[in-house]
């Protein structure tokens, strides 16, 4: 019988973290002074990242109970340079310096192939070697909706442990089941969902913010995510990776004991992702196996469009196209995975992922030539 804590965040975020963990036995009951602790926030971009004040509060609390070895680790979309940029832009580089804590760019890490127990789609996954130096992982995702997985909470946040082409491969083999396989290859000790500033309507970036000022914590990430999904107003069958994980582990959601705040008092249905709200109606998208890096970059690119958003264009992402409509519309390859020999494109926007303003520039050029 699992316990999940829900706590309100008041003026003192440090005290709120203490209260949240006290509901399930206290932070000290899960840690020993000799533990090597890895904090895994969500820093995949510069918006809707894990609240830096929350991570700082947790750092201080860990030091207060005698933990000396603490690192923060993450890998973002794109390459190692992008991860370093996100660290800098979000303030995490400064936080690490302030507390003399190592900040690990997992996109620079060597990969370790790990066998998956009872795999759904893949027998092994490539995980950053640095992760295995930790004896305790504290998983700190942000509560957000997500265009590919309905929501992103504890289970999906572990995708930041993947290195190399593994993230893209997850999209090719089936993202929801691959997330379950990843979670059957590595498990955090604790999960603390940051529900201070959340995101709805679009995610993991480009959506509207929702200030819930809540924390949700527990040991079992399936149980924690189920409670989180209920706060957000999602049915279990709407969140496939969570449903698969619960089924694979034989979890009994009716037996979850919620400590602290009552679920009915904090439930706040989120506006679910609608791609139509983010992509110009004049675009036709041909997406086959594109990873979240390209899709995130494309959605961000659409936000920078002004007069160009009325141009009729077919946008291609991914690496396989068996059929497409033959017409006079502009055909644009978005991302390095689009093979030039597959189709004759009017514009090739290169990058892994492409620079967000590149789509605007390409459309501006086509508009001028026409």
C-alpha positions as a printed Julia matrix, in Angstrom:
370×3 Matrix{Float64}:
   0.0    0.0     0.0
   1.77   3.12   -1.27
   1.62   6.58    0.21
   1.66   9.79   -1.82
   1.97  13.2    -0.18
   0.34  16.4    -1.36
   1.47  19.62    0.3
   0.73  23.28   -0.29
   3.66  25.6    -0.9
   3.47  28.63    1.36
   5.91  31.49    1.82
   8.75  29.26    3.03
   9.37  26.72    0.26
  11.96  24.93    2.4
   9.4   24.3     5.13
   6.91  23.18    2.48
   9.38  20.54    1.24
   9.89  19.35    4.82
   6.12  19.09    5.35
   5.64  17.21    2.08
   8.21  14.56    2.98
   7.12  14.43    6.64
   3.74  13.19    5.4
   5.46  10.02    4.16
   7.95   9.45    6.97
  10.42  12.29    6.57
  13.34  12.82    4.19
  15.8   11.24    6.63
  14.01   7.89    6.51
  15.07   7.45    2.88
  18.69   8.6     3.16
  21.94   7.9     4.96
  24.75  10.44    5.5
  27.09   8.39    3.31
  24.71   8.4     0.33
  25.71   9.93   -2.98
  22.56  11.81   -4.04
  21.68  12.8    -7.6
  18.99  15.43   -8.1
  17.23  15.12  -11.47
  15.24  18.29  -12.24
  13.61  19.07  -15.57
  15.71  21.72  -17.35
  14.72  20.84  -20.91
  14.65  24.4   -22.23
  14.29  27.73  -20.46
  10.57  27.77  -19.63
   8.56  25.51  -17.32
  11.74  24.12  -15.76
  11.91  22.77  -12.24
  11.61  25.66   -9.8
  15.18  26.57   -8.92
  14.09  27.66   -5.43
  12.67  24.18   -4.86
  15.95  22.52   -5.87
  17.9   24.95   -3.69
  15.65  24.18   -0.73
  16.21  20.47   -1.25
  19.97  20.99   -1.51
  20.01  22.81    1.82
  17.85  20.16    3.49
  20.12  17.36    2.27
  23.17  19.14    3.66
  21.34  19.74    6.94
  20.85  16.01    7.43
  24.51  15.3     6.72
  24.56  14.42    3.03
  27.91  15.53    1.62
  27.85  14.1    -1.91
  25.16  15.84   -3.97
  25.06  16.43   -7.72
  22.49  17.89  -10.12
  22.26  16.16  -13.5
  20.27  16.61  -16.69
  20.43  16.29  -20.48
  18.27  18.51  -22.65
  17.05  18.21  -26.22
  19.77  18.84  -28.79
  23.43  18.45  -27.91
  25.75  19.11  -24.97
  26.12  22.76  -26.0
  22.35  23.19  -25.75
  22.36  21.65  -22.27
  25.1   24.03  -21.09
  23.11  26.94  -22.51
  19.97  25.83  -20.65
  21.97  25.5   -17.42
  23.22  29.05  -17.85
  19.95  30.66  -18.96
  17.86  29.08  -16.18
  20.24  29.98  -13.35
  21.24  26.4   -12.55
  24.91  27.12  -13.3
  24.85  29.91  -10.72
  23.01  27.7    -8.23
  25.65  24.98   -8.52
  28.46  27.52   -7.97
  26.67  29.08   -5.01
  26.36  25.72   -3.23
  29.6   24.22   -4.58
  27.55  21.42   -6.11
  28.57  19.55   -9.23
  26.27  20.2   -12.2
  26.52  17.31  -14.66
  25.73  17.71  -18.35
  24.59  14.18  -19.17
  24.88  14.9   -22.89
  28.63  14.74  -22.26
  28.42  11.44  -20.39
  29.48   8.07  -21.71
  26.62   5.65  -22.25
  26.02   2.42  -20.41
  23.72  -0.22  -21.88
  21.3   -1.47  -19.24
  19.08  -4.53  -19.55
  15.35  -3.95  -19.2
  13.31  -6.18  -16.93
  10.18  -7.52  -18.65
  10.59  -5.26  -21.7
   7.64  -3.99  -23.71
   9.52  -2.78  -26.8
  13.28  -2.72  -26.14
  15.62  -5.15  -24.36
  18.2   -2.58  -23.28
  18.54   1.19  -23.01
  21.56   3.51  -23.14
  21.79   5.52  -19.93
  24.39   8.12  -18.94
  27.23   6.52  -16.99
  27.34   9.38  -14.45
  23.89   8.4   -13.21
  25.23   5.14  -11.79
  27.67   6.87   -9.48
  24.7    7.89   -7.32
  23.26   5.63   -4.63
  20.08   7.72   -4.4
  18.18   9.49   -7.18
  15.65  12.17   -6.32
  13.47  12.81   -9.35
  12.07  16.38   -9.54
   9.84  16.84  -12.62
   7.51  19.73  -13.42
   3.77  19.17  -13.84
   3.03  19.81  -17.53
   0.88  18.6   -20.37
   2.82  17.14  -23.31
   2.01  16.96  -27.0
   3.32  13.37  -27.36
   2.47  11.72  -24.01
  -0.53  13.73  -22.71
   1.36  14.67  -19.53
   4.96  14.66  -18.34
   5.67  13.89  -14.7
   8.01  11.48  -12.88
   8.08   8.6   -15.36
   8.88  10.71  -18.39
  11.39  12.91  -16.55
  13.82   9.98  -16.47
  14.17  10.39  -20.24
  16.79  13.0   -19.35
  19.09  10.09  -18.37
  19.28   8.91  -22.0
  22.32   9.76  -24.11
  23.27   9.74  -27.76
  20.54   8.86  -30.23
  18.54   7.04  -27.59
  15.94   9.79  -27.19
  15.19   9.75  -30.92
  15.07   5.96  -30.92
  12.39   6.07  -28.23
  10.12   7.92  -30.65
  10.83   5.42  -33.4
  10.01   2.33  -31.35
   6.99   3.78  -29.54
   7.5    6.47  -26.91
   4.94   5.42  -24.3
   6.14   1.82  -24.02
   9.78   2.86  -24.27
   9.29   5.15  -21.26
   8.04   2.15  -19.3
  11.1    0.13  -20.35
  13.38   2.96  -19.22
  11.66   2.98  -15.83
  12.12  -0.78  -15.62
  15.86  -0.27  -16.16
  16.47   2.43  -13.55
  14.45   3.69  -10.61
  14.65   6.82   -8.43
  14.43   6.53   -4.65
  12.1    9.51   -4.32
   9.91  11.53   -6.66
   8.96  15.14   -5.94
   6.67  16.74   -8.51
   7.07  20.49   -8.77
   3.51  21.84   -9.08
   4.37  25.41   -8.18
   4.26  26.79  -11.74
   2.84  24.23  -14.17
   1.97  24.27  -17.87
  -1.25  23.54  -19.77
  -2.59  23.8   -23.34
   0.81  23.0   -24.89
   3.95  21.32  -23.58
   6.65  20.61  -22.72
   7.13  24.23  -23.85
   5.02  26.96  -25.36
   1.94  26.52  -23.17
   0.13  28.63  -20.59
   1.29  28.69  -16.98
  -0.8   27.41  -14.1
   0.19  28.35  -10.55
  -0.93  25.51   -8.28
   1.67  26.04   -5.53
   1.67  22.36   -4.65
   4.2   19.58   -4.15
   3.49  15.89   -4.7
   5.92  13.29   -3.36
   6.31   9.54   -3.0
   8.56   6.56   -3.57
   6.7    4.84   -6.38
   6.71   7.0    -9.48
   3.67   5.23  -10.89
   1.62   6.06   -7.82
   2.97   9.61   -7.67
   2.19  10.18  -11.36
  -1.29   8.73  -10.97
  -2.06  11.22   -8.21
  -0.53  13.96  -10.34
  -2.67  12.97  -13.33
  -5.77  13.1   -11.14
  -4.91  16.61  -10.02
  -4.6   17.55  -13.7
  -7.95  15.97  -14.61
  -6.67  13.14  -16.83
  -8.21   9.69  -16.99
  -5.73   6.82  -16.78
  -6.47   5.66  -20.33
  -5.47   9.11  -21.61
  -1.91   8.68  -20.31
  -0.68   5.53  -22.01
   2.83   5.32  -20.53
   1.38   5.62  -17.03
  -1.29   3.04  -17.78
   1.33   0.61  -19.17
   3.6    1.14  -16.16
   0.81   0.56  -13.65
  -0.25  -2.6   -15.48
   3.33  -3.9   -15.81
   3.94  -3.44  -12.07
   0.54  -4.71  -10.97
  -0.09  -1.51   -9.02
  -3.48  -1.15   -7.36
  -4.37   2.5    -7.71
  -7.36   2.15   -5.4
  -4.96   1.28   -2.57
  -2.95   4.5    -2.83
  -3.12   6.44    0.43
  -2.94  10.2    -0.07
  -1.38  12.08    2.82
  -1.63  15.82    3.48
  -4.01  17.77    1.26
  -7.12  16.02   -0.02
  -7.2   15.29   -3.73
 -10.66  16.78   -4.18
  -9.45  20.07   -2.72
  -6.5   20.51   -5.08
  -7.84  19.03   -8.31
  -7.63  21.54  -11.16
  -8.35  20.18  -14.68
  -5.67  21.25  -17.17
  -6.35  22.38  -20.72
  -5.1   19.48  -22.82
  -2.77  19.8   -25.77
  -4.32  20.87  -29.03
  -1.84  21.08  -31.87
  -4.35  23.18  -33.79
  -3.83  25.98  -31.28
  -0.08  26.12  -31.96
   0.37  25.33  -35.66
  -0.84  27.69  -38.39
  -3.86  26.33  -40.24
  -2.06  26.88  -43.54
   0.52  24.2   -42.62
   0.19  20.49  -43.33
   2.49  18.41  -41.11
   4.06  15.14  -42.28
   5.68  13.71  -39.17
   7.16  10.22  -39.17
   9.27   9.3   -36.14
  10.44  12.85  -35.44
  11.87  13.08  -31.94
  10.78  15.63  -29.36
  13.8   17.82  -30.16
  12.52  18.61  -33.65
   8.88  18.82  -32.64
   9.67  21.12  -29.73
  11.8   23.3   -32.01
   9.02  23.39  -34.6
   6.37  24.4   -32.09
   8.69  27.09  -30.76
   9.39  28.23  -34.33
   5.68  28.67  -34.97
   5.49  31.14  -32.08
   7.88  33.49  -33.91
   5.83  33.6   -37.1
   3.98  36.82  -37.91
   2.93  37.58  -41.49
   4.41  34.24  -42.59
   1.78  32.12  -40.84
  -0.64  32.42  -43.79
   1.78  30.81  -46.28
   0.61  27.37  -47.43
   3.36  24.88  -46.67
   3.9   21.15  -46.19
   6.28  20.59  -43.27
   8.2   17.3   -43.19
   9.86  15.91  -40.04
  11.42  12.54  -39.37
  13.11  10.13  -41.74
  10.41   8.08  -43.48
   7.77   9.23  -45.91
   5.88   6.63  -47.87
   3.34   9.02  -49.37
   2.53  12.69  -49.57
   0.09  14.88  -51.38
   1.37  16.25  -54.7
   0.47  19.93  -54.88
   1.88  23.4   -55.44
   2.43  24.1   -51.75
   5.91  24.93  -50.44
   7.62  21.78  -49.18
   9.94  22.27  -46.22
  12.26  19.7   -44.62
  12.59  20.49  -40.91
  15.56  18.86  -39.18
  18.54  16.76  -40.21
  16.56  13.5   -40.28
  14.68  14.52  -43.43
  16.48  12.78  -46.27
  17.0   14.89  -49.38
  16.65  11.85  -51.63
  13.17  11.08  -50.28
  11.43  14.1   -51.74
  12.35  17.29  -53.56
  12.11  20.05  -50.95
  11.84  23.76  -51.62
  13.61  24.49  -48.33
  15.87  22.4   -46.11
  16.01  23.71  -42.56
  18.96  21.88  -41.08
  19.8   21.34  -37.43
  19.32  18.83  -34.65
  17.13  20.57  -33.77
  16.88  23.56  -36.12
  17.37  27.09  -34.83
  13.92  28.48  -33.85
  14.07  31.51  -36.19
  15.15  29.44  -39.22
  11.57  28.58  -40.23
  10.57  32.26  -40.19
  13.57  33.17  -42.37
  12.82  30.39  -44.85
   9.2   31.45  -45.21
  10.19  35.11  -45.52
  12.51  34.19  -48.37
   9.83  32.19  -50.17
   7.35  35.01  -49.69
   9.73  37.55  -51.26
  10.54  35.34  -54.24
   6.84  34.8   -54.91
